[in-house]
Amino acid sequence: MELIDTRGEKIVRNMIIAFIVIVLSACTIEQEQEKTTPEVRFTPGTTMDFTFDSNGLTLSGIFDTPAKKVSEALIIFVHGYGGSDIRGRNSYADLRQRFNEIGIATAVWDKPGQGQSEGAFDINQSVFSSAEEVLDAASYLRQINAPGSDRIGIWGISRAGWIAPIALSQDSNINFWISVSGTTAEDNFSYLLLSNLPHEGDTVEQAEKLAEEWRAGCNIFRTGGSYDLYQSATQQLRANEYIKQMRGKWQSRAQYEAQQLGCNAGTCANIDDDMCSYVFIKNFEAMLSSLEVDTLAIFGERDLNVDWRKTSKLYQTTIGQNPKASLLIASFEDADHNLHVSETGSIREMQNMNSPLKSDGYYDVQLKWLLETVLESRSSN
């Protein structure tokens, strides 16, 4: 009996200890959750600062909450090429206000080293690094139950044409995309230079001649041709003052031959076969084809920065062929890369605009698409 009594005491004592451990563990978990999930209060009709961590840096942004009691969705803005200053420039204010008016919250942040974001600015930041920012921002905004965060979409311009598909392919809960002046798989630099030449003192015929030299040089490079042969085939191209000014120095013999080591049977790693332009995302077409998202693609038909016709065709043959996706393409005949009304679409004209005006219908097509495709589908579900 004594032995049994002793075990009974031990059992009771052990049960008490176990209970205390469970209570303490629950408290610890709750404290950890409080630390990792801070309570953030959003007031309808206001703009507030927010920060989140990505790639080891704290990035700073602004969040707009619609005046409506319930936000129907949330749009994350993704910048194009260059620096950012979202507060100083009041970036995307025209779109943020319009989206808020139909019940969609918005979020945008400064690139690393810009505005109030930590880090050093790198104009050549990897598109994969930028996509990680989008994924981290979306995750954080869901974590704090930001208005509209149960239905997140991306609005992105130019360079964001590479960033958005990466993020969309990795987060199935980001399910709609407004692509403005989107990109093809390869870098747009050769297109930009050659398209702007006629507006920099050269003729269309001269631009076509230089494009032929560019392609011939690319073919020589890809197929193992010598540096001397390449130099001979691209004399006018390399001597053009505008291209030298915009492009900088051409590769040296050592650089040419080192880069050529990455080629095999006429195919080179990370460059396309036409103009030897850098390819940012391997198997980009397959990535686009896999996206099960609603997409609105907007282009300016006078865009001389990116080949909008080629991008439009790319979207149609990828996203447009996916039965689980939807695609609407809208192009504006009088618009440049930034969808401003333009006579030429040239970089020079864009830089000299004093009071740029968006093309007629630019805002309307986005609001109509959001109401019919994003918000209406949500209410029907």
ROBARO-332230 format. One line per field, with one value per residue (C-alpha): x negated, y negated, z. Coordinates in Angstrom, 2 decimals, m for minus. Layout:
N
u: [X; ...]
v: [Y; ...]
w: [Z; ...]
This chain:
381
u: [0.00; m2.81; m4.33; m1.04; m0.50; m3.98; m3.32; m0.02; m1.76; m4.31; m1.55; 0.27; m2.97; m3.89; m0.44; m0.78; m4.22; m2.94; m0.02; m2.38; m4.62; m1.63; m0.44; m3.91; m4.35; m1.04; m2.07; m5.40; m3.72; m1.27; m4.12; m6.01; m2.93; m2.56; m6.16; m5.95; m2.42; m2.12; 1.37; 1.74; 4.83; 6.03; 8.37; 10.68; 9.82; 6.26; 2.67; 0.20; m3.45; m4.45; m7.70; m8.61; m11.78; m13.12; m16.54; m17.94; m16.75; m13.85; m11.92; m9.59; m6.30; m2.88; 0.51; 3.78; 7.02; 10.22; 12.93; 15.31; 15.80; 14.62; 11.69; 12.47; 8.87; 5.31; 2.99; m0.78; m2.68; m5.97; m8.34; m10.03; m13.69; m15.52; m15.31; m12.24; m10.97; m7.40; m6.78; m8.67; m7.07; m3.75; m4.21; m1.17; 1.11; 3.43; 3.95; 3.95; 6.79; 8.85; 8.34; 9.29; 12.49; 13.73; 12.77; 9.27; 6.45; 2.94; m0.62; m3.93; m7.43; m10.79; m13.56; m16.55; m18.62; m15.83; m13.44; m13.26; m14.25; m17.47; m20.38; m22.34; m20.59; m21.58; m20.17; m20.98; m19.22; m18.30; m14.69; m14.63; m15.62; m12.87; m10.37; m11.36; m10.34; m6.89; m6.51; m7.69; m5.41; m2.39; m3.19; m3.57; m0.38; 1.56; m0.06; 1.19; 4.61; 4.22; 7.45; 8.00; 5.09; 7.23; 7.25; 3.92; 2.93; m0.09; m0.28; m3.67; m5.31; m8.18; m10.87; m8.06; m7.18; m9.91; m9.38; m5.62; m5.63; m8.31; m6.20; m2.97; m4.55; m5.60; m2.51; 0.78; 2.67; 1.60; 4.16; 4.49; 2.02; 2.09; m0.95; m1.82; m4.40; m5.47; m8.59; m9.67; m12.03; m15.15; m16.53; m15.01; m18.19; m18.90; m15.27; m15.39; m18.61; m17.71; m14.13; m15.27; m18.02; m15.73; m14.88; m18.55; m19.72; m19.87; m17.44; m15.20; m17.40; m20.53; m18.84; m17.92; m21.52; m22.84; m20.27; m21.64; m25.18; m24.01; m22.46; m25.49; m27.80; m25.58; m25.66; m29.46; m29.75; m27.32; m28.88; m32.47; m33.65; m36.79; m36.93; m38.50; m35.68; m33.15; m34.91; m34.91; m31.20; m30.08; m32.16; m29.27; m27.36; m30.26; m31.09; m27.58; m27.75; m24.29; m24.83; m28.25; m26.73; m23.89; m25.66; m29.14; m32.25; m32.03; m33.69; m37.43; m39.00; m39.50; m35.87; m34.56; m36.51; m35.65; m31.93; m32.16; m33.12; m29.48; m28.35; m27.86; m26.67; m25.40; m23.50; m24.83; m23.90; m21.55; m21.39; m18.89; m19.79; m18.66; m20.48; m22.46; m20.33; m20.51; m17.72; m16.64; m14.50; m15.21; m12.11; m10.17; m7.49; m6.84; m6.57; m3.99; m2.06; m1.78; m0.20; 3.41; 4.21; 6.49; 4.28; 4.80; 1.95; 1.70; m0.57; m1.37; m1.62; m4.33; m6.48; m10.12; m11.46; m10.06; m8.82; m5.16; m4.00; m6.33; m5.26; m1.58; m2.05; m4.02; m1.18; 1.39; m0.55; m1.20; 1.28; 3.92; 3.78; 4.20; 7.85; 7.41; 6.29; 7.86; 6.16; 7.32; 4.96; 5.50; 3.26; 3.36; 2.26; 1.11; m0.79; m4.47; m6.13; m4.59; m1.18; m1.49; m0.16; m3.16; m3.96; m7.02; m7.30; m11.03; m13.10; m13.99; m10.32; m9.56; m12.38; m11.22; m7.56; m6.49; m2.87; m2.47; 1.08; 2.24; 3.84; 7.63; 9.11; 5.98; 7.71; 11.10; 9.88; 8.23; 11.20; 13.67; 11.51; 11.06; 14.79; 15.82; 13.00; 11.70; 14.47; 17.49; 15.95; 15.30; 18.91; 20.21; 18.02]
v: [0.00; m2.34; m1.79; m2.48; m5.62; m6.84; m6.36; m8.16; m11.14; m11.14; m10.98; m13.94; m15.90; m15.12; m16.15; m19.49; m20.06; m19.14; m21.55; m24.39; m23.64; m23.73; m27.06; m28.59; m27.27; m28.76; m32.10; m31.93; m31.14; m33.99; m36.37; m35.24; m35.81; m39.28; m40.00; m38.71; m39.91; m43.48; m44.94; m47.59; m49.74; m50.97; m53.94; m54.21; m57.09; m57.57; m57.05; m55.55; m54.53; m50.88; m48.94; m45.34; m43.30; m41.87; m40.64; m41.61; m45.24; m47.21; m48.83; m51.76; m52.30; m53.92; m52.23; m53.81; m52.57; m53.32; m55.35; m52.41; m50.24; m47.13; m47.06; m44.64; m44.07; m45.35; m46.46; m46.43; m48.85; m47.68; m50.33; m50.39; m51.16; m53.86; m55.35; m55.99; m58.63; m57.69; m60.46; m63.25; m62.47; m61.28; m58.32; m56.84; m59.30; m59.47; m55.69; m55.25; m57.75; m56.18; m52.65; m53.74; m55.29; m51.89; m50.16; m48.89; m49.53; m50.26; m49.76; m50.99; m51.23; m52.72; m50.65; m49.82; m52.94; m55.23; m57.38; m55.96; m52.40; m50.89; m49.76; m51.05; m51.79; m49.49; m50.54; m47.04; m45.24; m41.70; m41.23; m38.19; m40.36; m42.85; m39.99; m38.84; m42.28; m41.82; m38.39; m39.64; m42.68; m40.54; m38.11; m40.91; m42.68; m39.43; m38.83; m42.17; m41.72; m44.82; m45.92; m43.97; m41.61; m38.53; m39.46; m40.91; m42.00; m43.68; m46.88; m47.19; m49.18; m48.40; m46.49; m45.14; m43.03; m40.66; m41.13; m40.51; m37.08; m35.82; m36.84; m35.58; m32.20; m31.78; m33.08; m31.68; m34.05; m37.00; m36.53; m39.56; m41.71; m45.05; m45.13; m48.55; m48.69; m45.14; m43.39; m40.49; m37.83; m39.71; m43.11; m45.98; m48.04; m47.33; m48.11; m51.34; m52.56; m51.73; m53.01; m56.36; m56.91; m58.63; m61.18; m61.85; m63.09; m59.81; m58.56; m55.50; m54.00; m54.53; m52.94; m49.91; m49.64; m49.70; m47.08; m44.85; m45.34; m44.56; m41.28; m40.38; m41.00; m38.91; m36.04; m36.20; m36.19; m33.28; m31.07; m31.42; m34.16; m36.06; m39.43; m40.96; m39.70; m41.12; m44.50; m44.60; m43.79; m46.45; m49.51; m51.96; m50.64; m51.14; m54.57; m56.01; m58.86; m58.40; m54.69; m55.33; m57.93; m55.68; m52.32; m53.18; m51.26; m48.14; m45.01; m44.52; m41.53; m39.81; m40.43; m39.27; m36.03; m35.34; m35.84; m33.65; m30.69; m30.57; m29.74; m26.30; m25.46; m28.99; m29.25; m31.37; m31.32; m34.13; m35.94; m35.78; m34.67; m37.83; m40.83; m39.07; m40.87; m39.70; m37.30; m38.03; m34.95; m31.52; m29.87; m33.11; m31.92; m28.81; m30.96; m33.22; m30.23; m28.78; m31.90; m31.32; m35.00; m37.67; m40.04; m43.47; m44.48; m48.14; m49.49; m52.78; m52.33; m55.00; m53.28; m53.43; m51.94; m48.42; m46.47; m46.57; m44.59; m41.73; m41.77; m41.84; m38.80; m37.05; m37.55; m36.29; m33.08; m32.38; m33.82; m34.09; m30.34; m29.31; m28.29; m29.11; m32.67; m35.69; m38.34; m41.74; m43.86; m47.60; m49.77; m53.53; m54.88; m58.29; m57.10; m56.64; m54.27; m56.07; m56.21; m59.97; m61.58; m61.92; m62.90; m60.65; m58.47; m59.23; m59.45; m63.06; m64.06; m62.20; m64.01; m67.42; m67.07; m69.86; m68.88; m65.24; m64.08; m60.48; m59.09; m59.31; m56.10; m55.06; m55.34; m54.17; m50.85; m49.98; m50.92; m49.13; m45.99; m46.03; m46.47; m43.75; m41.22; m41.59; m43.05; m41.55; m38.07; m38.45; m39.36; m36.47; m34.06]
w: [0.00; 0.79; m2.62; m4.31; m2.23; m3.17; m6.90; m6.49; m4.93; m7.74; m10.35; m8.80; m8.49; m12.10; m13.29; m11.49; m13.04; m16.50; m16.11; m15.12; m18.13; m20.50; m19.09; m19.32; m22.86; m23.91; m22.43; m24.24; m27.58; m27.06; m26.22; m29.34; m31.47; m29.99; m30.87; m34.44; m35.20; m33.96; m33.86; m36.56; m36.71; m40.08; m40.24; m43.26; m45.57; m44.33; m45.46; m43.02; m42.99; m42.74; m42.70; m43.45; m43.71; m46.95; m48.03; m44.62; m44.87; m43.43; m46.25; m45.72; m47.50; m47.37; m47.15; m48.31; m46.74; m48.65; m46.94; m47.31; m44.25; m46.07; m48.52; m51.33; m52.46; m52.14; m54.94; m54.46; m56.72; m58.25; m59.61; m62.97; m63.62; m61.63; m58.18; m56.05; m53.62; m52.87; m50.34; m52.10; m55.47; m54.04; m56.36; m58.10; m56.28; m59.29; m59.29; m55.53; m55.16; m57.94; m56.65; m53.13; m54.44; m55.66; m52.41; m53.18; m50.70; m52.00; m50.80; m52.19; m50.74; m51.60; m53.10; m50.85; m50.18; m51.37; m49.32; m45.79; m46.78; m45.47; m47.61; m50.57; m53.84; m56.70; m60.08; m61.32; m58.46; m59.46; m60.56; m58.26; m55.31; m56.22; m56.50; m53.01; m51.75; m53.28; m51.68; m48.28; m48.45; m49.34; m46.53; m43.98; m45.03; m44.67; m41.29; m39.92; m41.58; m43.70; m45.40; m48.61; m47.96; m48.55; m52.27; m53.38; m56.86; m58.48; m60.51; m62.18; m64.96; m67.34; m65.37; m63.18; m66.22; m65.04; m61.31; m61.17; m62.90; m60.50; m57.50; m59.06; m59.81; m56.16; m54.35; m55.62; m53.32; m55.44; m58.14; m60.40; m62.30; m64.11; m66.39; m67.84; m70.65; m69.89; m71.10; m73.25; m71.91; m73.01; m72.05; m74.05; m74.43; m78.10; m79.01; m77.00; m78.62; m82.20; m81.91; m80.54; m83.12; m85.67; m82.97; m82.21; m85.61; m87.51; m90.13; m90.06; m92.79; m90.69; m87.69; m89.81; m91.04; m87.48; m86.46; m89.24; m87.91; m84.37; m85.51; m87.62; m84.68; m82.42; m84.91; m85.14; m81.37; m80.87; m83.52; m82.30; m84.66; m83.77; m82.03; m85.13; m87.33; m84.86; m84.86; m88.66; m88.89; m86.37; m87.30; m87.87; m84.86; m82.49; m83.96; m83.55; m81.04; m79.57; m79.00; m77.46; m75.16; m74.04; m74.03; m72.83; m73.81; m75.93; m74.62; m74.93; m76.65; m73.30; m72.28; m75.66; m75.57; m71.91; m72.57; m75.65; m73.45; m72.36; m75.92; m77.40; m80.93; m81.49; m78.22; m75.37; m71.71; m70.64; m73.99; m76.85; m80.37; m82.17; m80.68; m77.92; m75.35; m71.75; m70.73; m67.15; m66.56; m67.96; m69.48; m69.16; m71.58; m69.48; m66.36; m67.97; m69.31; m65.81; m64.26; m63.25; m62.82; m64.22; m66.22; m67.72; m70.04; m71.02; m73.78; m75.46; m79.22; m79.43; m76.81; m77.92; m74.67; m74.93; m77.93; m76.96; m79.99; m79.12; m75.47; m76.43; m78.67; m75.90; m73.41; m75.91; m76.60; m72.90; m70.39; m73.10; m73.76; m70.11; m69.48; m65.79; m66.53; m68.22; m70.35; m71.56; m73.66; m74.08; m76.25; m76.73; m80.09; m78.84; m75.75; m74.88; m72.42; m69.43; m71.16; m71.60; m74.75; m77.04; m80.62; m80.98; m77.87; m77.80; m74.65; m75.53; m75.67; m72.45; m70.65; m71.88; m70.91; m68.57; m67.97; m69.03; m69.66; m69.52; m72.65; m72.72; m71.33; m69.39; m66.02; m67.23; m68.62; m65.32; m63.14; m65.41; m65.46; m61.69; m61.09; m63.54; m63.20; m59.65; m57.52; m59.29; m59.29; m55.59; m54.83; m56.94; m54.98]
